Amino acid sequence: MPSQSPIQLLDTVALLPDLPELGLSAGEVGAVVEVLSEDAFEVEFCDESGYTYGLHTLRAHQLVRLHTQGHALRTRLEAA
């Protein structure tokens, strides 16, 4: 099975767990706007009109990269 590629700047990611303390639910989609370390990312969440409703530092285990480069997302999730 393919291993997950490292998350990179400007990647589109989805949130895996609910984070009610941040007002976020599993499945919300955001963009990586800063790579803080190999395991920490600043992720921006915007609504349909482009309004930013969340800008949070999240860990790699809380995110799944949506740009799968030809690999099915299901396969990537099962490998995690």
Residue pairs with C-beta under 8 A, 6 or more apart in sequence:
1 75
1 78
1 79
2 71
2 75
2 76
2 79
3 79
4 64
4 65
4 76
4 79
4 80
5 65
5 69
6 38
7 13
7 32
7 35
7 41
7 60
7 63
7 65
8 32
8 35
9 32
9 33
9 34
9 35
10 31
10 32
10 33
11 31
11 32
11 65
11 66
11 67
12 29
12 30
12 31
12 65
12 66
12 67
13 29
13 30
13 31
13 32
13 41
13 43
13 63
13 64
13 65
13 66
14 27
14 28
14 29
14 30
14 63
14 64
14 66
15 24
15 25
15 26
15 27
15 28
15 29
15 30
15 58
15 62
15 63
16 26
16 61
16 62
16 63
16 64
17 26
17 62
18 24
18 25
18 26
19 25
19 56
19 62
22 54
22 56
23 53
23 54
24 45
24 54
24 56
28 45
29 45
29 66
30 43
30 44
30 45
30 46
30 54
31 43
31 44
31 46
32 41
32 42
32 43
33 42
33 43
33 44
33 55
34 41
34 42
35 41
35 42
36 42
36 57
38 60
39 59
39 60
39 61
40 57
40 58
40 59
40 60
41 57
41 58
41 59
41 60
41 63
42 55
42 56
42 57
43 54
43 55
43 56
43 57
43 58
43 63
44 52
44 54
44 55
45 52
45 53
45 54
45 55
45 56
46 52
46 53
47 53
64 73
64 76
64 77
64 80
65 76
66 73
68 76
